[in-house]
Amino acid sequence: MTSLITIREYEPSDKNDVINLIKLNTPEFFATDEEEDLKKYLETERELYYVLLYDEKIVGCGGINFSGDKTIGKISWDIFHPDYQGKSLGTKLLKHRIDKLNSIDGIQKITVRTSQVAYKFYEKQGFELFEIKKDYWADGFDMYNMEYKQH
């Protein structure tokens, strides 16, 4: 039996599920105070945000934000349930957003800001590292600034 994987736009009713995902990934992938940042993001800074459902259960999420002049698409807030990591679901959700960005006129580049714990995932997907800022997100969480290189 194959499992059903669906990607759809985030709805406000998904908020608790999404917040639960960050809790499950703290402190391994996120600093404790980032939960508040995510809540604020979902309430006031969200532009395009998606959830990935596996058998109708939200197991992952991730968004896109745009630079002020709309020439840069920024991959943002990728979070996956620990039990569903390493199953290519993150890749599916990332591809969905890259395809979306490639369909928008005027987008000249795609970037992601991540940390040392996740940057290898983006590297495998065609992102190149161009900047590191120590302890940017929180103590021990460096910011890795990366840009997507079209294949």
Z-matrix of the N, CA and C atoms (Angstrom, degrees):
N
C 1 1.462
C 2 1.523 1 110.22
N 3 1.303 2 117.39 1 126.82
C 4 1.456 3 118.37 2 178.61
C 5 1.522 4 109.80 3 -88.26
N 6 1.307 5 113.93 4 145.93
C 7 1.461 6 119.29 5 178.59
C 8 1.514 7 109.03 6 -84.48
N 9 1.300 8 114.49 7 148.09
C 10 1.448 9 120.76 8 -178.52
C 11 1.526 10 109.38 9 -88.91
N 12 1.315 11 116.16 10 122.97
C 13 1.463 12 120.50 11 177.08
C 14 1.521 13 108.30 12 -112.84
N 15 1.306 14 116.03 13 123.71
C 16 1.461 15 121.86 14 -179.30
C 17 1.515 16 109.55 15 -125.53
N 18 1.319 17 116.44 16 139.35
C 19 1.464 18 120.45 17 171.96
C 20 1.520 19 106.40 18 -118.27
N 21 1.313 20 116.37 19 126.83
C 22 1.460 21 119.08 20 178.20
C 23 1.523 22 109.25 21 -140.76
N 24 1.332 23 115.16 22 167.39
C 25 1.464 24 118.97 23 178.26
C 26 1.521 25 110.45 24 -68.34
N 27 1.312 26 114.45 25 144.46
C 28 1.458 27 122.41 26 177.64
C 29 1.521 28 110.46 27 -62.40
N 30 1.326 29 115.75 28 141.56
C 31 1.465 30 121.63 29 172.93
C 32 1.526 31 107.56 30 -121.27
N 33 1.336 32 117.95 31 148.82
C 34 1.468 33 120.20 32 -179.10
C 35 1.535 34 113.82 33 -51.50
N 36 1.328 35 116.73 34 -29.13
C 37 1.469 36 119.62 35 179.07
C 38 1.536 37 112.79 36 -70.40
N 39 1.332 38 117.15 37 -10.10
C 40 1.473 39 121.45 38 178.14
C 41 1.523 40 112.09 39 -84.09
N 42 1.324 41 116.82 40 -6.36
C 43 1.461 42 120.58 41 -168.94
C 44 1.532 43 113.78 42 -54.99
N 45 1.326 44 117.56 43 -47.36
C 46 1.465 45 119.14 44 -177.95
C 47 1.522 46 112.21 45 -61.76
N 48 1.339 47 116.14 46 -39.11
C 49 1.468 48 120.17 47 178.16
C 50 1.529 49 110.56 48 -63.01
N 51 1.324 50 116.08 49 -42.12
C 52 1.466 51 120.83 50 -178.53
C 53 1.542 52 110.17 51 -67.56
N 54 1.326 53 116.65 52 -43.19
C 55 1.466 54 120.53 53 178.05
C 56 1.529 55 110.08 54 -62.97
N 57 1.321 56 116.12 55 -37.82
C 58 1.452 57 119.93 56 177.23
C 59 1.533 58 111.32 57 -61.52
N 60 1.338 59 116.98 58 -37.04
C 61 1.472 60 120.56 59 179.27
C 62 1.528 61 111.37 60 -62.68
N 63 1.336 62 117.20 61 -40.76
C 64 1.470 63 117.66 62 -179.62
C 65 1.530 64 109.88 63 -69.26
N 66 1.333 65 116.93 64 -35.82
C 67 1.475 66 120.33 65 177.74
C 68 1.529 67 110.62 66 -59.41
N 69 1.337 68 115.97 67 -41.21
C 70 1.464 69 120.72 68 -178.48
C 71 1.534 70 111.72 69 -68.09
N 72 1.332 71 117.30 70 -19.62
C 73 1.471 72 122.08 71 -178.05
C 74 1.522 73 113.44 72 -106.13
N 75 1.337 74 116.16 73 9.73
C 76 1.462 75 121.31 74 177.63
C 77 1.521 76 107.64 75 -107.03
N 78 1.322 77 120.93 76 132.55
C 79 1.470 78 128.50 77 7.59
C 80 1.527 79 114.67 78 -96.51
N 81 1.334 80 118.65 79 10.99
C 82 1.456 81 118.81 80 -174.75
C 83 1.522 82 112.89 81 -65.92
N 84 1.328 83 116.54 82 -48.08
C 85 1.458 84 120.46 83 -176.51
C 86 1.525 85 114.05 84 -109.58
N 87 1.322 86 116.85 85 -20.09
C 88 1.467 87 120.60 86 -178.03
C 89 1.513 88 110.60 87 -132.60
N 90 1.326 89 116.08 88 147.90
C 91 1.458 90 120.91 89 174.09
C 92 1.527 91 108.09 90 -77.49
N 93 1.331 92 115.57 91 152.44
C 94 1.471 93 121.44 92 -174.85
C 95 1.523 94 113.39 93 -52.61
N 96 1.335 95 117.13 94 -42.33
C 97 1.469 96 118.75 95 -175.30
C 98 1.528 97 113.76 96 -77.19
N 99 1.327 98 117.24 97 -3.19
C 100 1.463 99 118.89 98 179.00
C 101 1.535 100 112.41 99 -72.89
N 102 1.315 101 117.01 100 -17.85
C 103 1.467 102 120.07 101 177.34
C 104 1.532 103 110.13 102 -60.04
N 105 1.335 104 116.33 103 -42.25
C 106 1.472 105 120.45 104 177.69
C 107 1.534 106 111.03 105 -64.37
N 108 1.347 107 115.83 106 -40.04
C 109 1.469 108 120.61 107 178.05
C 110 1.527 109 110.26 108 -60.32
N 111 1.326 110 115.69 109 -41.67
C 112 1.462 111 119.96 110 -179.17
C 113 1.529 112 110.48 111 -65.74
N 114 1.323 113 117.43 112 -42.50
C 115 1.468 114 120.65 113 178.18
C 116 1.521 115 110.57 114 -58.01
N 117 1.335 116 115.16 115 -45.42
C 118 1.464 117 120.82 116 179.56
C 119 1.531 118 110.17 117 -62.84
N 120 1.320 119 115.45 118 -43.15
C 121 1.467 120 121.03 119 178.79
C 122 1.532 121 110.49 120 -57.90
N 123 1.331 122 115.98 121 -49.46
C 124 1.468 123 120.06 122 -177.38
C 125 1.528 124 111.23 123 -63.16
N 126 1.327 125 116.12 124 -34.39
C 127 1.463 126 119.87 125 -176.55
C 128 1.524 127 113.18 126 -82.38
N 129 1.346 128 117.36 127 -35.56
C 130 1.469 129 117.90 128 -170.01
C 131 1.523 130 115.76 129 -130.56
N 132 1.339 131 118.71 130 -17.40
C 133 1.470 132 119.07 131 -172.43
C 134 1.521 133 113.37 132 -115.52
N 135 1.308 134 116.64 133 -1.22
C 136 1.457 135 121.08 134 -175.28
C 137 1.527 136 109.83 135 -68.21
N 138 1.338 137 116.28 136 133.53
C 139 1.470 138 120.20 137 173.74
C 140 1.532 139 108.29 138 -111.00
N 141 1.324 140 116.89 139 -72.94
C 142 1.469 141 119.95 140 170.80
C 143 1.519 142 106.08 141 -118.13
N 144 1.317 143 116.75 142 125.04
C 145 1.463 144 119.25 143 179.87
C 146 1.518 145 108.71 144 -138.16
N 147 1.327 146 115.18 145 140.21
C 148 1.461 147 120.65 146 -173.59
C 149 1.523 148 111.15 147 -127.91
N 150 1.331 149 114.47 148 152.83
C 151 1.458 150 119.55 149 171.31
C 152 1.524 151 107.70 150 -119.82
N 153 1.326 152 115.11 151 147.33
C 154 1.451 153 120.76 152 175.91
C 155 1.526 154 107.09 153 -110.12
N 156 1.335 155 114.60 154 125.74
C 157 1.460 156 120.19 155 179.64
C 158 1.518 157 109.80 156 -108.35
N 159 1.317 158 114.46 157 135.77
C 160 1.453 159 122.28 158 177.58
C 161 1.521 160 104.48 159 -118.04
N 162 1.319 161 116.48 160 115.61
C 163 1.469 162 120.45 161 -172.84
C 164 1.527 163 111.63 162 49.19
N 165 1.311 164 115.64 163 48.10
C 166 1.464 165 124.20 164 176.15
C 167 1.528 166 115.58 165 67.45
N 168 1.336 167 117.04 166 10.97
C 169 1.458 168 120.48 167 177.97
C 170 1.534 169 108.25 168 -111.90
N 171 1.330 170 116.97 169 132.34
C 172 1.469 171 119.96 170 179.06
C 173 1.529 172 109.19 171 -70.57
N 174 1.336 173 116.02 172 114.88
C 175 1.464 174 120.04 173 -179.72
C 176 1.529 175 111.87 174 -118.15
N 177 1.338 176 116.87 175 -5.89
C 178 1.453 177 119.33 176 179.81
C 179 1.518 178 110.84 177 -158.80
N 180 1.338 179 114.77 178 161.34
C 181 1.466 180 119.58 179 178.46
C 182 1.526 181 108.64 180 -156.74
N 183 1.305 182 115.04 181 160.58
C 184 1.454 183 120.20 182 178.34
C 185 1.511 184 109.84 183 -178.74
N 186 1.326 185 115.54 184 153.13
C 187 1.456 186 118.92 185 -174.04
C 188 1.512 187 114.72 186 -129.58
N 189 1.323 188 112.53 187 -177.32
C 190 1.465 189 122.64 188 174.52
C 191 1.522 190 105.96 189 -133.49
N 192 1.321 191 115.57 190 133.02
C 193 1.458 192 119.89 191 168.39
C 194 1.519 193 107.45 192 -122.72
N 195 1.327 194 115.62 193 163.33
C 196 1.459 195 119.84 194 -175.70
C 197 1.518 196 110.51 195 -120.87
N 198 1.336 197 115.11 196 149.68
C 199 1.459 198 119.09 197 173.20
C 200 1.527 199 107.13 198 -68.83
N 201 1.325 200 116.26 199 163.36
C 202 1.461 201 121.35 200 -178.58
C 203 1.515 202 113.72 201 -51.71
N 204 1.331 203 116.87 202 -39.03
C 205 1.469 204 119.69 203 -177.93
C 206 1.531 205 112.48 204 -93.20
N 207 1.312 206 116.22 205 7.76
C 208 1.477 207 122.62 206 176.69
C 209 1.536 208 114.49 207 61.48
N 210 1.345 209 117.42 208 25.74
C 211 1.471 210 118.30 209 176.77
C 212 1.526 211 110.97 210 -98.55
N 213 1.324 212 116.94 211 -14.08
C 214 1.469 213 120.80 212 -179.19
C 215 1.519 214 109.32 213 -119.86
N 216 1.327 215 115.14 214 128.56
C 217 1.465 216 120.79 215 172.71
C 218 1.513 217 107.62 216 -100.21
N 219 1.332 218 116.07 217 128.61
C 220 1.463 219 120.14 218 -177.08
C 221 1.523 220 109.46 219 -112.15
N 222 1.316 221 115.19 220 121.21
C 223 1.463 222 121.20 221 176.05
C 224 1.537 223 106.59 222 -72.21
N 225 1.342 224 117.50 223 128.55
C 226 1.456 225 118.74 224 -174.45
C 227 1.523 226 114.26 225 -137.81
N 228 1.310 227 115.00 226 149.25
C 229 1.468 228 123.94 227 172.87
C 230 1.528 229 114.65 228 48.00
N 231 1.330 230 115.72 229 58.60
C 232 1.466 231 120.34 230 172.79
C 233 1.517 232 108.40 231 -81.37
N 234 1.325 233 116.80 232 122.42
C 235 1.460 234 120.10 233 178.98
C 236 1.525 235 108.79 234 -140.26
N 237 1.326 236 116.52 235 132.10
C 238 1.460 237 121.18 236 179.07
C 239 1.516 238 111.74 237 -129.57
N 240 1.310 239 114.99 238 142.90
C 241 1.460 240 121.48 239 175.59
C 242 1.532 241 108.42 240 -57.80
N 243 1.339 242 117.75 241 131.84
C 244 1.479 243 120.21 242 -177.78
C 245 1.532 244 113.53 243 -52.89
N 246 1.324 245 118.13 244 -35.37
C 247 1.468 246 120.66 245 -179.29
C 248 1.522 247 112.88 246 -70.46
N 249 1.335 248 116.35 247 -14.01
C 250 1.472 249 119.78 248 -175.76
C 251 1.529 250 111.64 249 -114.39
N 252 1.330 251 116.50 250 10.74
C 253 1.463 252 119.34 251 176.93
C 254 1.528 253 108.77 252 -81.17
N 255 1.338 254 115.74 253 150.95
C 256 1.463 255 119.48 254 178.95
C 257 1.520 256 113.28 255 78.22
N 258 1.328 257 117.75 256 17.01
C 259 1.467 258 121.41 257 179.43
C 260 1.538 259 111.75 258 -115.98
N 261 1.318 260 116.42 259 19.51
C 262 1.470 261 122.72 260 -179.66
C 263 1.522 262 114.08 261 67.89
N 264 1.321 263 118.42 262 9.26
C 265 1.465 264 120.30 263 179.58
C 266 1.524 265 110.46 264 -72.69
N 267 1.339 266 115.92 265 -38.36
C 268 1.468 267 120.52 266 177.42
C 269 1.521 268 110.51 267 -61.58
N 270 1.323 269 115.54 268 -39.91
C 271 1.462 270 121.15 269 178.07
C 272 1.527 271 110.43 270 -62.11
N 273 1.338 272 116.25 271 -43.62
C 274 1.468 273 120.86 272 178.16
C 275 1.521 274 111.51 273 -59.09
N 276 1.331 275 115.61 274 -46.18
C 277 1.459 276 120.07 275 -177.33
C 278 1.535 277 110.73 276 -68.38
N 279 1.324 278 116.80 277 -37.56
C 280 1.466 279 120.64 278 177.56
C 281 1.527 280 110.09 279 -65.62
N 282 1.328 281 116.66 280 -46.21
C 283 1.471 282 121.34 281 178.80
C 284 1.525 283 111.32 282 -58.60
N 285 1.329 284 116.12 283 -42.03
C 286 1.460 285 122.17 284 178.17
C 287 1.529 286 109.87 285 -55.17
N 288 1.345 287 116.34 286 -43.08
C 289 1.461 288 119.80 287 -178.04
C 290 1.527 289 112.05 288 -76.25
N 291 1.331 290 117.31 289 -35.96
C 292 1.466 291 119.48 290 177.60
C 293 1.535 292 109.43 291 -64.84
N 294 1.333 293 116.76 292 -42.32
C 295 1.477 294 120.54 293 176.56
C 296 1.517 295 110.47 294 -60.21
N 297 1.322 296 115.64 295 -43.50
C 298 1.464 297 121.08 296 179.04
C 299 1.536 298 109.46 297 -59.64
N 300 1.331 299 116.68 298 -47.42
C 301 1.466 300 120.49 299 -179.41
C 302 1.521 301 111.70 300 -64.50
N 303 1.329 302 116.43 301 -39.01
C 304 1.462 303 120.01 302 178.89
C 305 1.523 304 112.20 303 -65.77
N 306 1.340 305 116.83 304 -20.17
C 307 1.468 306 120.01 305 179.88
C 308 1.528 307 112.04 306 -88.83
N 309 1.326 308 117.00 307 -5.67
C 310 1.469 309 120.31 308 -178.26
C 311 1.527 310 109.70 309 -97.24
N 312 1.331 311 116.02 310 121.33
C 313 1.463 312 120.31 311 179.05
C 314 1.518 313 110.60 312 -61.81
N 315 1.318 314 115.81 313 141.07
C 316 1.460 315 119.76 314 174.29
C 317 1.514 316 114.80 315 95.53
N 318 1.346 317 117.16 316 -14.86
C 319 1.465 318 118.74 317 178.15
C 320 1.526 319 108.03 318 -74.58
N 321 1.338 320 115.63 319 121.01
C 322 1.462 321 119.31 320 -178.13
C 323 1.515 322 113.30 321 -103.17
N 324 1.330 323 115.58 322 -26.70
C 325 1.464 324 116.40 323 174.10
C 326 1.516 325 111.75 324 -151.59
N 327 1.331 326 113.48 325 160.92
C 328 1.462 327 121.53 326 -178.74
C 329 1.529 328 106.80 327 -121.75
N 330 1.315 329 115.48 328 127.83
C 331 1.464 330 119.26 329 -178.78
C 332 1.529 331 110.25 330 -126.28
N 333 1.317 332 114.69 331 163.33
C 334 1.465 333 120.34 332 172.42
C 335 1.520 334 107.34 333 -143.69
N 336 1.318 335 116.13 334 140.96
C 337 1.453 336 121.09 335 172.22
C 338 1.523 337 106.20 336 -112.45
N 339 1.329 338 115.38 337 118.69
C 340 1.451 339 119.70 338 -175.42
C 341 1.524 340 108.97 339 -132.99
N 342 1.326 341 117.42 340 -162.25
C 343 1.464 342 119.86 341 178.80
C 344 1.522 343 109.35 342 -126.47
N 345 1.330 344 115.26 343 175.56
C 346 1.465 345 118.70 344 -176.75
C 347 1.530 346 111.96 345 -64.57
N 348 1.339 347 117.78 346 -19.77
C 349 1.465 348 118.45 347 -179.37
C 350 1.526 349 112.77 348 -78.59
N 351 1.327 350 117.56 349 -19.02
C 352 1.469 351 119.22 350 -175.10
C 353 1.524 352 114.02 351 -121.66
N 354 1.335 353 117.46 352 -6.71
C 355 1.470 354 116.87 353 -170.13
C 356 1.521 355 113.40 354 -65.36
N 357 1.330 356 118.57 355 -27.45
C 358 1.467 357 120.47 356 -179.86
C 359 1.526 358 111.73 357 -62.26
N 360 1.330 359 116.03 358 -34.16
C 361 1.473 360 120.88 359 176.59
C 362 1.525 361 109.73 360 -58.47
N 363 1.334 362 116.20 361 -47.72
C 364 1.471 363 119.98 362 -178.00
C 365 1.524 364 111.15 363 -69.41
N 366 1.330 365 115.55 364 -34.39
C 367 1.467 366 119.86 365 177.94
C 368 1.528 367 109.70 366 -60.55
N 369 1.323 368 116.59 367 -43.23
C 370 1.470 369 121.26 368 178.29
C 371 1.522 370 111.42 369 -62.62
N 372 1.328 371 116.51 370 -27.34
C 373 1.463 372 120.54 371 -177.68
C 374 1.529 373 112.59 372 -90.33
N 375 1.330 374 117.55 373 6.05
C 376 1.458 375 119.88 374 175.50
C 377 1.521 376 115.57 375 102.01
N 378 1.339 377 116.77 376 12.26
C 379 1.469 378 119.42 377 175.90
C 380 1.518 379 109.49 378 -91.83
N 381 1.345 380 115.82 379 143.82
C 382 1.467 381 120.90 380 178.58
C 383 1.514 382 109.71 381 -114.30
N 384 1.314 383 114.28 382 135.40
C 385 1.460 384 121.17 383 -179.64
C 386 1.524 385 110.17 384 -75.18
N 387 1.343 386 117.54 385 131.25
C 388 1.461 387 118.17 386 175.24
C 389 1.526 388 113.67 387 -127.90
N 390 1.317 389 118.44 388 -5.73
C 391 1.460 390 118.72 389 -179.08
C 392 1.532 391 109.66 390 -160.24
N 393 1.331 392 115.74 391 140.82
C 394 1.467 393 120.80 392 174.16
C 395 1.523 394 107.84 393 -127.46
N 396 1.333 395 116.46 394 131.34
C 397 1.465 396 120.95 395 173.29
C 398 1.520 397 108.61 396 -119.64
N 399 1.319 398 115.91 397 118.09
C 400 1.466 399 122.19 398 -177.74
C 401 1.525 400 111.65 399 -62.57
N 402 1.333 401 115.51 400 139.40
C 403 1.477 402 122.39 401 172.82
C 404 1.534 403 112.53 402 48.75
N 405 1.320 404 116.45 403 37.22
C 406 1.472 405 120.99 404 -175.90
C 407 1.533 406 111.81 405 -72.58
N 408 1.323 407 116.25 406 -49.52
C 409 1.476 408 120.16 407 -176.64
C 410 1.519 409 110.52 408 -75.93
N 411 1.331 410 114.21 409 -39.08
C 412 1.464 411 121.81 410 -179.67
C 413 1.522 412 106.07 411 -174.66
N 414 1.308 413 117.62 412 174.60
C 415 1.466 414 119.77 413 177.60
C 416 1.522 415 110.10 414 -57.28
N 417 1.330 416 115.66 415 125.06
C 418 1.457 417 120.05 416 178.06
C 419 1.519 418 113.87 417 83.85
N 420 1.342 419 117.43 418 -1.23
C 421 1.465 420 121.00 419 176.81
C 422 1.523 421 108.65 420 -115.98
N 423 1.330 422 115.26 421 99.91
C 424 1.452 423 120.52 422 -179.08
C 425 1.527 424 109.65 423 -82.75
N 426 1.328 425 115.22 424 153.73
C 427 1.461 426 118.71 425 176.49
C 428 1.525 427 108.72 426 -96.96
N 429 1.320 428 115.12 427 125.71
C 430 1.460 429 122.11 428 176.73
C 431 1.529 430 106.67 429 -108.95
N 432 1.325 431 115.28 430 113.71
C 433 1.459 432 120.51 431 -179.40
C 434 1.525 433 108.11 432 -94.84
N 435 1.321 434 116.99 433 124.54
C 436 1.459 435 120.35 434 -173.05
C 437 1.526 436 110.63 435 -132.78
N 438 1.330 437 114.48 436 152.43
C 439 1.472 438 119.52 437 178.88
C 440 1.521 439 109.69 438 -126.16
N 441 1.320 440 115.37 439 139.47
C 442 1.463 441 121.87 440 -179.36
C 443 1.521 442 109.99 441 -76.67
N 444 1.329 443 115.16 442 129.38
C 445 1.469 444 120.74 443 176.34
C 446 1.513 445 107.33 444 -107.46
N 447 1.312 446 117.08 445 116.88
C 448 1.481 447 121.05 446 -178.17
C 449 1.528 448 109.69 447 -56.29
N 450 1.313 449 116.02 448 137.71
C 451 1.475 450 119.57 449 178.38
C 452 1.521 451 111.08 450 -89.21
